[in-house]
Amino acid sequence: MLVRKQISVRGIAGLGDVVEIKKSFNRHLHFTLVKDRNVATPRDYYFALAHTVRDHLVGRWIRTQQYYYEKDPKRIHYLSLEFYMGRTLQNTMINLGLQNACDEAIYQLGLDIEELEEIEEDAGLGNGGLGRLAACFLDSMASLGLAAYGYGIRYEFGIFNQKISNGWQVEEADDWLRYGNPWEKARPEYMLPVHFYGRVEQTAEGVKWVETQVVLAMPYDTPVPGFKNNTVNTMRLWSAKAPIDFNLQEFNVGDYIEAVLDRNLAENISRVLYPNDNFFEGKELRLKQEYFVVAATLQDIIRRFKSSKFGCRDPVRTSFETFPEKVAIQLNDTHPALAIPELMRILVDLEKLDWDKAWEVTRQTCAYTNHTVLPEALERWPINLFEKLLPRHLQIIYEINHLHLQRIAAMFPGDHDRLRRMSLIEEGDPKRINMAHLCVVGSHAVNGVARIHSEIVKNTVFKDFYEVEPEKFQNKTNGITPRRWLLLCNPGLADLIAEKIGDDFLTDLFQLRKLLDFIDEDAFICDIANVKQENKQKFAAYLEKEYEVKINPESIFDIHVKRIHEYKRQLLNLVIQTYIYIFFFPHQYPTVDAVLSTQAAPGYHMAKMIIKLITAVGQVINNDPVVGDRLKVIYLENYRVSLAEKVIPAADLSEQISTAGTEASGTGNMKFMLNGALTIGTMDGANVEMAEEAGEENLFIFGMRVEDVDAMDKTGYNAREYYERLSELRQVIDQIQTGYFSPKEHELFKDVVNMLMNHDRFKVFADYEAYITCQDRVNELYKNPKEWTRTVIRNIAGSGKFSSDRTISEYARDIWGVEPSDVKIPPPNEPPVESRK
């Protein structure tokens, strides 16, 4: 059955728009896609719609770039090894104001637009929060009219597809490009060389990096539309290509074949996304990836800086005095840290600036965002690897470190321990380069991503650096784009909000505060509850269809979707669900569906064991006839952006239970809050600010605070003390250890229990009692639907701070030195502003 998806907040479908879209759709279907074939497939229909929408993008894209070249604003360059974009079609329709027109056109053509949207592959070029944040930031930069570019790698294979086989995670390659990508445009005319290996030579003309191996960087551009402002920015992703530089006549057949095969080694650089999150893996290929994206990007930035007219490639600017006034480079974590020595290499070796001037330009141009305080996640590259792969950059880093330590020694005479702590080079076997220290020293601004995280950064991770340059350190609390994470994924709620307060909240999320005026209005409370129930029913139907799992839409949807990691404490949640099962059935207990999901890094043994334990516990609970449908533990395989868009609107309870002081910020917590889920969590990351905005009494806060964790670290955490004292906890752990959930392999989970009892850095048992008590508070409130929904409204109303528009506005003003613009660039069918004067 075909259904129109008319949503008032998305605008009204004009008759002319509908007719034009139908014409364009049929033109693409018959002439671009099907051609000689007699029958179109559903994928053909998807591509026809994507090309139709792209037609509306291209004119705005060109007009935007013309506008930038004419106005010559300061340009922002966001460097990230990850961009977790998800699907593009629906987001583009919404930002261009075409959603309803496309809905109506596709309906009139006898097709179901939701089915076409489901055909699109997720662009999974990220592991989780870091990459998804970058995607939200691109959306906000375009929506705020900033001249911004995202730079990264066009991975042939993104984050792996996760399959659960007999309870174990199995990784499959994510061949997301196998059907083509209608949103990208190859730009071979801007292909650039990137050098590796070789040696450094001192010449009369200066230092030269010679006898290098060259890999070509081919750019692929993806348009990034702002929300209804006709601004379309660019995400440029680089793909590695081998140069064609061998003469066939010099090879016999065997050598020729070998030479062609060797080309694959060069192109492996952009073959696959490294799947580790919050864990540093010091592999040569990873370092190649990091330099590859930096080297290509800086050449591109400098080319654009030197040119000033649209389409002109001739250099106009030759002085780098104004470079920091026209160029901002934001390093998204330490992965693009090589931008600092690479910019120095270009300025000193190629552009012939003296060292001091080059260093001043570099520092004023670059800024660094820190995303983690976990020691195992910080990048520390071995010197010997650098020496082989990037010999000139090693020399530059040594010189940066030498001058940096000279300065520190002058400030703190005789303090050798401070010099050791602040050095860019860590002594040991082997010696290593601390990339976070390089970023701090080489940037004019350093920021954390939530207030509590930024304080930890200043007080612990970079304490010595903060004491020297306190003015450099800032906080920029993360945010999410409300276009994707409300309007797109939860149109019913967005429409309901718009009916009450208008639709300005989509570009000014603080407007949601106005919802508090209706918190005692019974009709509004009922409408909010109804939207949530509809989302839960829709998600339940999806689970039954796709996963063959039945859940009760009347139950509490208790959702814990985060990358599997010990610090995120999925085990604490699982222990509680096991506790409920053992001690409360067959007794009456509120109906709960606990949904846990997302991937484990392929090499992370404990994370994979946690997944196996979740599925094993679920297998027992879900098949117990006494429990029935009153408790389910479900593990959703292959969590991704498009699945999150279904899960989040349906959630009642959002689990944000990391050990205080370990989660930098989180953005999933913000998405759940905006979509009407209540948070159960610790005072960690952005949870602290969420509690401030909505009122701590409107979140279910429990457990140790950062100062409690610090105190426990000093006195020592003893898991066995909790195990011995708490009989219920002891029984849960014993059940896991003795094979109750793994009857065919009794010692299957001994590693998990051993970790919890003897090596748990994240103190699961220490928060057990507080978590139990807090879950009781959840259940009590859920028994009062009206009061639960009023609490939901307070949370939605308090989520205005957590828009990425607010975050990017702060970056723009405080770090990049630019002002967001509300100028609406004329659409392609209207003359430019200058022509109309």
C-alpha positions in Angstrom: 0.0 0.0 0.0 1.4 3.4 -1.0 1.3 6.1 1.6 2.0 9.9 1.2 4.4 11.1 3.8 3.1 14.7 3.9 4.7 16.5 6.8 3.8 20.1 7.3 7.1 21.2 8.8 8.9 20.1 5.6 6.9 22.5 3.5 4.1 22.2 0.9 4.6 20.4 -2.3 4.1 22.8 -5.2 2.4 21.5 -8.3 5.2 22.8 -10.5 7.8 21.1 -8.4 6.0 17.8 -8.5 5.6 17.9 -12.3 9.2 18.8 -12.8 10.4 16.1 -10.5 8.3 13.5 -12.3 9.8 14.6 -15.7 13.3 14.5 -14.4 12.8 11.1 -12.7 11.5 9.6 -15.9 14.3 11.2 -18.0 17.0 9.7 -15.7 15.2 6.4 -15.6 14.9 5.9 -19.3 18.0 7.7 -20.7 20.6 7.5 -17.9 19.9 4.1 -16.3 17.7 1.6 -18.1 18.6 2.4 -21.7 18.4 -0.9 -23.6 16.8 -2.9 -20.8 13.1 -3.4 -20.9 12.5 -3.6 -17.1 13.6 -1.2 -14.4 14.7 -2.6 -11.0 14.0 -1.0 -7.6 17.6 0.1 -7.6 17.1 1.8 -10.9 14.2 3.8 -9.3 16.4 4.7 -6.4 19.2 6.0 -8.7 16.7 7.9 -10.8 15.4 9.7 -7.7 18.9 10.3 -6.5 20.0 11.8 -9.8 16.8 13.9 -9.9 17.6 15.4 -6.4 21.2 15.8 -7.4 20.2 18.0 -10.3 18.7 20.4 -7.8 22.0 20.3 -5.9 24.5 21.0 -8.7 23.3 24.5 -9.7 23.4 25.6 -6.0 26.8 23.9 -5.6 28.3 25.8 -8.5 26.7 29.1 -7.4 28.1 28.6 -3.9 31.6 28.1 -5.1 31.2 31.2 -7.4 30.0 33.2 -4.4 33.1 32.1 -2.3 35.5 33.0 -5.0 33.9 36.4 -5.5 33.7 37.3 -1.8 37.0 35.6 -0.9 36.0 34.8 2.7 38.2 32.9 5.2 37.8 29.3 4.4 37.5 26.5 7.0 39.1 23.1 6.4 38.0 20.3 8.6 40.5 17.4 8.5 39.2 14.1 9.7 40.1 10.5 9.0 36.5 9.6 9.5 33.2 11.0 8.1 30.3 8.8 9.1 27.7 10.2 6.7 25.1 7.5 6.5 22.5 7.9 3.8 22.3 11.1 1.7 19.0 11.0 -0.3 16.5 12.0 2.4 18.8 14.4 4.1 19.4 16.2 0.8 15.7 16.4 0.0 15.0 17.9 3.5 17.8 20.5 3.3 16.7 21.6 -0.2 13.0 21.8 0.8 12.1 19.0 -1.7 10.9 16.3 0.6 7.2 16.8 0.1 7.4 17.4 -3.6 9.5 14.2 -4.1 7.0 12.3 -1.8 4.1 13.4 -4.0 5.9 12.8 -7.3 7.0 9.3 -6.4 3.5 8.5 -5.0 1.9 9.7 -8.3 4.4 7.4 -10.2 3.1 4.4 -8.2 6.2 3.9 -6.1 6.9 3.9 -2.4 9.5 6.5 -1.5 10.4 4.8 1.8 11.3 1.6 -0.1 13.5 3.6 -2.4 15.2 5.3 0.6 16.0 1.9 2.1 17.9 0.8 -1.0 20.6 3.4 -0.4 23.9 2.1 1.1 25.1 3.8 4.3 28.4 5.7 3.7 30.0 4.2 6.7 33.4 5.9 6.5 33.7 6.1 10.3 33.8 4.0 13.4 31.3 5.9 15.5 31.1 9.1 17.4 34.2 10.8 15.9 33.0 10.3 12.3 29.4 11.0 13.0 30.3 14.3 14.7 32.3 15.3 11.6 29.2 14.6 9.5 27.0 16.8 11.8 29.6 19.5 11.7 29.6 19.6 7.9 25.8 20.0 7.9 26.0 22.8 10.4 28.8 24.6 8.6 26.8 24.7 5.4 23.6 25.7 7.2 25.5 28.6 8.9 26.8 29.8 5.6 30.5 29.1 6.4 32.9 28.6 3.5 33.9 25.2 4.7 35.4 22.0 3.3 35.6 18.5 4.8 38.7 16.6 3.9 39.2 12.9 4.4 39.7 9.5 2.7 37.4 7.8 0.2 37.7 4.3 1.8 36.7 1.6 -0.7 35.5 -0.4 2.3 34.0 1.4 5.2 33.2 0.2 8.7 32.7 -3.6 8.4 29.3 -5.2 8.2 28.7 -7.0 11.4 27.1 -10.4 11.4 26.2 -12.4 14.6 26.8 -16.1 14.0 26.0 -18.4 17.0 26.4 -15.3 19.2 29.8 -14.3 17.9 30.6 -11.2 15.9 31.8 -12.0 12.4 33.1 -9.1 10.2 32.3 -8.8 6.5 33.7 -6.3 4.1 31.5 -3.2 3.6 31.6 -2.9 -0.2 29.5 0.3 -0.1 30.5 1.4 -3.6 29.6 -1.8 -5.5 26.6 -0.3 -7.1 28.1 3.2 -7.5 27.7 6.4 -5.6 25.3 8.9 -7.2 26.4 11.7 -4.8 30.1 12.0 -5.6 31.9 13.6 -8.5 35.4 12.5 -9.4 37.8 15.4 -10.0 40.8 14.0 -11.9 41.9 17.5 -12.9 42.9 18.1 -9.3 44.8 14.9 -8.8 47.9 15.4 -6.7 51.2 13.6 -5.9 52.0 12.4 -2.4 55.5 11.3 -1.5 56.7 8.5 0.8 60.1 7.0 1.8 63.2 8.4 0.2 66.0 10.4 1.9 66.8 13.9 2.8 69.5 15.8 1.0 71.2 19.1 1.9 71.8 21.3 -1.2 72.8 24.8 -1.9 69.1 25.7 -2.5 68.1 24.2 0.8 66.8 20.9 2.1 65.4 18.5 -0.5 63.4 15.2 0.0 64.5 13.0 -2.8 64.2 9.5 -4.3 60.7 9.2 -2.9 57.9 6.8 -3.9 54.9 8.7 -5.3 51.2 7.9 -4.9 48.6 9.9 -6.6 45.6 11.3 -4.6 42.4 11.5 -6.7 39.7 13.8 -5.2 36.1 12.8 -5.1 33.7 15.6 -4.2 30.4 15.2 -2.4 28.0 18.2 -2.1 26.9 19.1 1.4 23.8 21.3 1.4 22.8 23.7 4.1 19.3 23.8 5.4 17.2 25.9 2.9 19.8 28.5 2.4 21.0 27.4 -1.1 24.6 27.0 0.3 26.2 23.8 -0.9 29.7 23.1 0.5 32.1 20.3 -0.5 33.4 17.2 1.2 36.5 16.2 -0.7 37.7 12.6 -0.1 41.0 11.4 -1.5 41.4 8.0 -3.2 44.9 6.5 -3.8 46.0 5.8 -7.3 49.4 4.4 -8.5 51.2 6.6 -11.0 51.6 5.2 -14.6 55.4 5.7 -14.8 56.9 2.5 -16.1 57.9 1.9 -19.7 56.4 -1.4 -21.0 59.4 -2.0 -23.3 61.7 -2.2 -20.3 59.8 -5.2 -18.9 59.5 -8.8 -20.0 56.1 -10.3 -19.5 56.8 -11.5 -15.9 58.1 -8.1 -14.8 55.2 -6.4 -16.4 52.6 -8.5 -14.5 54.5 -8.0 -11.3 54.7 -4.2 -11.9 51.0 -4.0 -12.5 50.3 -6.0 -9.3 52.6 -3.7 -7.3 50.2 -0.9 -8.2 47.8 -2.4 -5.7 50.2 -1.8 -2.9 50.0 2.0 -3.5 46.2 1.9 -3.8 45.8 0.0 -0.6 46.2 3.3 1.2 42.5 4.1 0.6 41.3 0.6 0.6 39.8 0.2 4.0 38.9 2.2 7.2 40.8 1.1 10.2 38.1 -0.4 12.5 39.7 0.4 15.9 37.9 3.0 18.1 39.6 4.3 21.2 42.6 2.1 20.6 45.8 3.0 18.9 47.2 0.5 16.4 50.6 1.6 15.2 50.6 0.0 11.7 52.5 1.4 8.8 49.4 1.5 6.6 47.6 3.7 9.1 50.5 6.2 9.2 50.4 6.2 5.4 46.7 7.0 5.5 47.3 9.8 7.9 50.0 11.4 5.8 48.2 10.8 2.5 45.2 12.8 3.5 47.2 15.6 5.0 49.7 15.9 2.1 47.0 16.0 -0.6 44.8 18.4 1.5 47.5 20.9 2.1 48.5 21.1 -1.5 44.8 21.7 -2.3 44.4 24.4 0.4 47.5 26.2 -0.8 46.4 26.0 -4.5 43.1 27.6 -3.5 44.7 30.2 -1.3 47.0 31.3 -4.2 44.1 31.6 -6.6 41.4 34.2 -6.2 39.0 33.9 -9.1 36.5 31.2 -9.9 38.0 28.6 -12.2 41.4 30.3 -12.2 44.4 28.1 -11.4 47.0 30.8 -11.9 48.6 31.9 -8.6 47.6 35.4 -7.5 48.8 35.5 -3.9 52.5 34.8 -3.5 52.9 36.0 0.1 51.9 33.8 3.0 51.6 36.8 5.4 47.8 36.6 5.1 47.5 32.8 5.1 46.1 32.5 8.7 43.6 35.3 7.8 42.2 33.3 4.9 42.8 29.7 6.0 41.7 27.8 9.1 42.6 24.1 9.6 40.8 22.1 12.3 42.4 18.8 13.3 39.7 16.3 14.3 41.7 14.4 16.9 45.4 13.6 16.4 44.9 11.5 13.2 45.6 14.5 10.9 48.4 15.8 13.2 50.9 15.5 10.4 49.4 18.7 8.9 51.7 20.6 11.3 55.1 19.3 10.1 53.8 19.0 6.5 52.8 22.7 6.4 56.2 23.5 7.9 57.9 21.5 5.1 55.9 23.2 2.4 56.6 26.7 3.8 60.3 26.2 4.6 61.5 23.8 1.9 59.2 24.8 -1.1 58.0 28.3 -0.4 61.3 29.4 1.2 60.0 31.1 4.3 62.4 31.3 7.2 61.6 28.9 10.1 60.2 31.5 12.6 57.8 32.9 10.1 56.7 29.5 8.9 56.1 28.4 12.5 54.1 31.5 13.2 51.9 30.9 10.1 51.5 27.2 11.0 50.4 27.8 14.6 48.0 30.6 13.7 46.4 28.4 11.0 46.0 25.0 12.9 43.7 24.2 15.8 43.3 20.8 17.5 40.3 19.0 19.0 41.0 16.3 21.6 38.5 13.5 21.7 39.8 11.1 24.4 41.7 10.9 27.7 42.2 7.1 27.5 45.9 6.3 27.4 45.5 3.4 25.0 43.8 5.7 22.4 46.6 8.3 22.2 48.8 8.0 19.1 52.5 7.4 19.8 54.3 6.6 16.6 57.7 4.7 16.7 60.6 6.9 15.5 62.0 4.1 13.3 58.8 4.0 11.3 58.8 7.7 10.8 62.5 7.6 9.8 61.7 5.1 7.0 58.4 6.5 5.8 58.7 10.3 6.4 62.4 11.2 7.0 62.0 14.9 6.4 59.0 15.2 8.7 61.0 13.5 11.4 63.7 16.1 11.1 61.1 18.9 11.3 59.5 17.3 14.4 62.9 17.1 16.1 63.5 20.8 15.4 60.0 21.7 16.7 60.7 19.7 19.8 64.2 21.3 20.3 62.8 24.8 20.1 59.8 23.9 22.3 62.0 22.4 25.0 64.4 25.4 24.9 61.5 27.6 25.6 60.2 25.4 28.5 63.7 25.1 30.0 64.0 28.9 30.0 60.7 29.2 31.8 61.4 26.4 34.3 65.2 26.2 34.8 66.4 22.8 36.2 63.0 21.1 35.9 64.2 18.1 33.9 61.1 16.0 34.8 58.9 18.7 33.2 61.0 18.6 30.1 60.5 14.9 29.9 56.8 15.1 30.4 56.3 17.9 27.8 58.6 16.5 25.1 57.2 15.5 21.8 59.6 12.5 21.8 59.0 9.8 24.4 62.1 7.9 25.5 62.0 4.2 25.5 62.6 1.2 23.2 61.6 2.3 20.7 61.4 6.0 21.0 58.0 7.4 20.1 56.5 10.6 18.9 53.6 11.8 21.0 51.1 13.1 18.4 48.9 14.8 20.9 51.9 16.9 22.2 52.7 17.8 18.6 49.1 19.0 18.1 49.1 21.1 21.3 52.5 22.7 20.5 51.7 23.4 16.9 48.1 24.8 17.3 46.8 28.2 18.4 43.8 26.6 20.1 43.1 23.3 21.8 39.6 22.2 22.8 37.8 19.4 24.5 34.3 18.3 23.5 32.3 18.7 26.8 33.0 20.9 29.8 33.9 18.1 32.1 36.2 16.6 29.5 37.9 20.0 28.8 38.6 20.3 32.5 40.1 16.9 32.6 42.3 17.8 29.6 43.6 20.9 31.4 44.0 19.2 34.8 45.6 15.9 33.8 46.3 15.0 30.2 47.8 18.4 29.2 48.3 19.9 32.6 51.9 21.0 32.0 50.9 22.7 28.7 47.9 24.4 30.2 50.2 25.9 32.9 52.3 27.4 30.2 49.6 28.6 27.8 46.2 28.6 29.6 44.7 31.0 27.0 45.1 28.3 24.3 42.7 25.8 26.0 38.9 26.0 25.3 35.8 23.9 25.5 33.4 23.3 22.7 30.6 20.9 23.8 29.6 18.6 21.0 26.3 18.9 19.2 24.1 17.1 16.7 22.2 18.4 13.6 18.5 18.6 14.3 17.8 18.2 10.6 18.8 14.6 10.5 18.3 13.8 14.2 14.8 15.1 14.5 13.2 16.3 11.3 14.4 13.3 9.2 14.3 10.5 11.8 11.3 11.6 13.8 8.9 13.6 11.6 5.9 13.0 13.8 7.6 14.7 16.8 9.0 17.5 14.6 5.6 18.2 13.2 4.0 18.2 16.6 6.7 20.7 17.9 6.2 22.9 14.8 2.4 23.1 15.5 3.1 24.5 18.9 6.1 26.8 18.4 6.6 27.1 14.7 9.5 25.7 12.7 12.3 28.1 13.6 13.6 25.5 16.1 15.2 23.7 13.1 17.8 26.4 12.9 17.6 27.7 16.5 17.2 24.7 18.7 17.0 26.9 21.8 13.5 27.7 20.7 12.5 24.3 22.2 12.4 26.0 25.6 9.0 27.3 24.5 7.6 23.8 24.9 7.7 24.3 28.7 4.6 26.6 28.2 2.6 23.5 27.3 3.9 21.1 30.0 0.6 21.1 31.8 -1.6 20.9 28.7 -3.2 17.4 28.7 -3.7 17.3 25.0 -0.1 18.1 24.3 1.1 15.5 26.8 -1.2 12.9 25.1 0.1 13.9 21.6 3.8 13.5 22.7 3.0 10.1 24.2 1.2 9.0 21.1 4.1 10.0 18.8 6.4 7.9 21.0 4.1 4.9 20.9 3.8 5.1 17.1 7.6 5.1 16.9 7.8 2.1 19.2 5.2 0.2 17.2 7.0 1.0 13.9 10.3 -0.1 15.4 8.7 -3.3 16.8 7.4 -4.1 13.3 10.8 -3.5 11.8 12.5 -5.8 14.4 9.9 -8.6 13.6 10.4 -8.2 9.9 14.2 -7.8 9.8 15.4 -9.7 12.9 12.5 -12.1 13.5 12.3 -10.8 17.1 9.0 -9.9 18.7 8.9 -7.3 21.4 6.0 -5.7 23.3 5.5 -2.0 22.3 3.9 -1.4 25.7 7.2 -2.2 27.5 10.0 0.1 28.4 12.4 0.3 25.4 15.7 0.4 27.3 18.4 1.2 24.7 22.1 0.9 25.0 23.8 1.5 21.7 27.5 2.3 21.8 30.7 0.9 20.5 31.5 -2.1 22.6 34.2 -1.0 25.1 34.9 -1.8 28.7 34.7 1.9 29.7 31.2 2.2 28.2 30.2 -0.6 30.6 27.7 -2.7 28.6 28.6 -5.3 31.2 27.0 -3.2 34.0 23.7 -3.1 32.0 23.9 -6.8 31.3 24.6 -7.6 35.0 21.4 -5.7 35.9 19.3 -7.4 33.3 20.6 -10.8 34.5 19.8 -9.7 38.1 16.2 -8.8 37.2 15.8 -12.2 35.5 17.2 -14.3 38.4 15.5 -12.5 41.2 12.2 -11.0 39.9 10.7 -13.8 37.8 8.1 -15.2 38.1 7.3 -12.2 40.3 5.7 -9.2 38.8 8.2 -6.6 37.4 7.6 -3.8 34.8 8.0 -5.1 31.3 11.4 -4.2 29.8 12.9 -4.7 26.4 16.6 -4.1 26.7 18.2 -3.5 23.3 22.0 -3.4 23.1 23.9 -2.9 19.9 27.0 -1.8 17.9 30.3 -3.3 16.9 33.5 -4.5 18.6 36.8 -3.7 17.1 37.9 -6.9 15.3 41.1 -7.3 17.4 39.4 -6.4 20.7 39.0 -9.8 22.4 37.1 -8.6 25.5 34.7 -6.6 23.4 33.9 -9.7 21.4 33.4 -11.8 24.5 31.0 -9.1 25.8 28.9 -9.5 22.6 28.9 -13.3 23.0 27.8 -12.9 26.7 25.0 -10.5 25.7 23.7 -12.9 23.1 24.0 -15.9 25.5 22.0 -14.1 28.2 19.4 -13.0 25.7 19.1 -16.6 24.4 18.2 -17.9 27.9 15.9 -15.0 28.9 14.1 -14.7 25.6 13.2 -18.4 25.5 12.1 -18.7 29.1 8.3 -19.3 29.0 7.9 -18.0 32.5 9.2 -14.6 31.4 7.2 -14.5 28.2 7.3 -11.0 26.7 7.9 -9.2 30.0 11.7 -9.1 29.6 13.7 -9.3 26.4 17.5 -8.8 25.9 18.1 -8.1 22.2 21.4 -7.6 20.4 20.9 -5.8 17.1 23.6 -6.7 14.6 25.3 -4.2 12.2 24.4 -1.0 14.0 24.8 2.0 11.6 23.4 5.5 11.0 20.3 4.3 9.1 19.5 1.8 11.9 20.1 4.5 14.6 17.5 6.7 12.8 14.9 3.9 13.5 16.1 3.0 17.1 16.5 6.4 18.6 12.9 7.8 18.0 11.5 4.6 19.6 13.6 4.7 22.8 12.1 5.3 26.3 15.4 5.0 28.2 18.8 5.9 27.1 21.8 4.2 28.8 24.8 6.5 29.2 26.6 4.6 32.0 30.3 5.0 31.3 32.6 5.4 34.3 32.8 9.1 35.3 35.8 10.8 33.6 36.1 8.4 30.7 33.6 9.4 28.0 34.8 12.7 26.4 31.3 13.8 25.5 29.0 11.5 23.6 26.5 12.5 21.0 24.1 9.5 21.1 23.0 10.9 24.5 22.0 14.1 22.8 20.1 12.3 20.0 18.1 10.3 22.5 17.3 13.4 24.6 16.1 15.3 21.6 13.8 12.5 20.6 12.1 12.0 23.9 14.0 9.3 25.7 15.0 9.8 29.3 18.6 9.3 30.3 19.9 6.9 32.9 23.5 7.8 33.3 26.6 8.8 35.3 27.9 12.3 35.6 30.2 11.8 32.6 30.8 13.6 29.3 27.9 15.8 28.1 25.5 14.1 30.6 26.6 16.8 33.1 25.5 19.6 30.8 22.3 17.7 29.9 21.4 17.5 33.6 22.0 21.2 33.9 19.8 22.1 30.9 16.9 19.8 31.7 17.3 19.8 35.5 19.1 16.9 37.2 15.8 15.7 38.7 14.6 15.0 35.1 17.4 12.6 34.4 18.2 9.3 36.2 21.7 10.2 37.5 23.6 7.6 39.6 27.0 6.5 40.6 30.4 7.9 41.3 31.4 11.4 40.2 34.9 12.1 38.8 36.2 13.1 42.2 34.9 9.8 43.6 36.7 7.8 40.9 39.9 9.7 41.5 39.7 9.0 45.3 39.1 5.3 44.6 42.1 5.2 42.2 44.2 6.4 45.2 42.8 4.0 47.7 42.4 1.1 45.3 39.3 -0.6 43.8 38.6 -4.0 45.2 36.0 -5.8 43.1 36.0 -8.8 45.5 34.8 -6.7 48.4 31.6 -5.9 46.4 31.3 -9.5 45.3 31.5 -10.8 48.9 29.2 -8.1 50.4 26.4 -8.2 47.8 24.9 -11.6 47.7 22.7 -10.8 44.6 25.7 -9.6 42.7 27.6 -12.6 43.7 24.9 -14.9 42.4 24.7 -13.1 39.1 28.5 -13.4 38.6 28.5 -17.1 39.7 25.7 -17.9 37.2 27.9 -16.4 34.4 31.1 -18.1 35.6 29.6 -21.6 36.1 28.1 -21.8 32.7 24.4 -21.2 33.3 24.3 -19.1 30.2 26.7 -21.3 28.3 25.7 -24.9 29.2 27.7 -26.5 26.4 30.9 -24.7 27.4 31.0 -23.9 31.1 34.2 -21.9 31.2 33.3 -19.8 28.1 33.1 -16.5 30.0 35.9 -17.1 32.5 37.9 -14.2 30.9 35.0 -11.8 31.4 34.6 -12.8 35.0 38.3 -12.7 35.6 38.5 -9.2 34.2 35.5 -8.0 36.3 37.0 -9.5 39.5 40.7 -8.7 39.0 41.5 -6.2 36.2 38.5 -3.9 35.9 39.8 -0.4 35.3 36.3 0.9 34.9 34.9 -0.3 38.3 31.6 -1.9 37.2 30.8 -3.3 40.7 31.4 0.1 42.4 28.3 1.5 40.7 26.2 -1.6 40.9 24.0 -0.7 43.9 23.4 2.9 42.7 22.4 1.6 39.3 19.9 -0.9 40.8 18.4 1.9 42.9 18.2 4.1 39.9 16.5 1.5 37.7 13.9 1.2 40.5 13.3 5.0 40.1 12.8 4.4 36.3 10.2 1.7 36.9 8.3 3.8 39.4 8.1 6.8 37.1 7.1 4.6 34.1 4.0 3.4 36.1 2.8 7.1 35.9 2.5 7.7 32.1 1.5 11.3 32.5 4.4 12.3 34.7 6.8 10.3 32.6 5.7 12.2 29.5 6.0 15.6 31.3 9.6 14.6 32.2 10.1 13.8 28.5 8.9 17.2 27.5 11.3 18.9 30.0 14.1 16.9 28.4 13.2 17.9 24.8 12.8 21.5 25.9 16.3 21.4 27.5 18.1 19.9 24.5 18.5 23.2 22.6 22.1 23.6 23.7 23.1 20.4 22.0 22.7 21.5 18.4 25.8 21.3 16.3 24.8 24.7 15.0 25.6 26.1 18.4 28.9 24.2 18.5 30.0 25.3 15.1 29.1 28.9 15.9 31.4 28.7 18.9 34.2 27.2 16.8 33.7 29.9 14.2 33.8 32.8 16.6 36.4 31.6 19.1 38.8 29.5 17.1 38.4 30.3 13.3 37.8 34.0 13.6 34.8 34.0 11.3 31.1 34.9 11.8 28.2 32.6 10.8 26.1 34.1 8.0 22.4 34.0 7.4 22.8 35.2 3.8 20.7 33.1 1.5 22.6 32.6 -1.8 20.1 33.1 -4.7 19.1 29.7 -6.3 20.3 28.9 -9.8 17.1 30.0 -11.4 17.6 33.6 -10.1 20.4 36.0 -11.1 23.2 36.6 -8.6 22.8 39.4 -6.1 25.2 41.7 -8.1 23.1 41.2 -11.3 19.9 42.3 -9.6 21.3 45.6 -8.2 
